[in-house]
Amino acid sequence: EVVLAAIQQNGLALEIVDKTLRKDKKIALAAVQQNGLAIKVVDEALRKDKKIVLAAVKQNGFALESIDETIRKDEKIVLAAIQQCDTALHFANELRKNQDFVLAAIQQRISALWYAHQTLRKDKDFILAAVQLNVGVMEYADEALLQDKAFVLIAMLQNKTALRYADESIRKDKDFFLFAIYLVDGALEYADEALRQDKEFVLAAVQQSRTALRYAHETLRRDKEIVLA
């Protein structure tokens, strides 16, 4: 009881107790509930106990790093870890490559995508599917995708806010944005400020969509030629 009381105050105290007590499920559970990282000093056999592991990752997602590889394939446990800490996905070597699982993970923590396997962050179809769930995933897409005009246009058609995450080269591209404005009202909002200050460009944009005037630079919103275009 004395040991249990001490563990409930500091889970890492498990490291200094007798090894036989580290095999006690009740003590091990109390330790990881107080500090998930105590899973490191729990008896090896108990590090495969799903109840104890689940309690550990719920308290600290980093605990996932210290558990048995076979348990790191358990979707319920890994999702619980991600909910506590997005970095946990990095330790799930198999699941971080699984498209369906990563989509589920980003619904809990969008930033988990950063720790998904690089192949997924480069996969156009996967990122577009993720954009349908939350356009903010664009922030974690591979840089090459954010420089790909065709990809950005498709993402924009799903959610125009995707333009916010496009590479600077795209956000400064007049031809790209004139086409984007033609396709989607309000696209000008995400163009580079230099474009929104460019009278010739804004005039062409307004001629395509009156909505564009709302997102032009403040000085141009009062320009008679543009207002009457």
C-alpha angles and dihedrals in degrees: 000000000000090000092047092051091050092048091051088058096045120011093194089064084082086083093070099044124096114286092238090061090053086066091058109105095207093053093042091051092049090050096053092042088058095041121004092205089068085083085086091070099036114111110280093242091055090052085074093051105109095207092055094041092049091052090049097051092045088058095042124004091206087070086081089076092065101048130093116286092236091058090051087069091062107107095203092053095044093048089051089051092049091050088059096039129006092210089069091083088069089068095052097084096181102034095049087068094049112100097203092047094048090050088054090047095053090052086064098039118004092200089064086085088074088067096045118108113286091241090066093048087054095045111105096199093047094049091047089052088050092049088061088060098042126350089210089080086082087078090065098041119113114277092240090062092051088055093049109099095197092051093047091050092052091047089049091054088057093045123354091212086074086082089070089069097045118119116272090247090062094044088056095046111111097194092047093052095045087056092044091051089050090054102039131028112233096024090127089071089077099045120111113276091244089062092048088054094048107103096198092049095045091049090055090046094051091049087059097042128008088207089070090073090069091062100041119110113284093250092055095047086072096045109118095212091054095041091052095043 
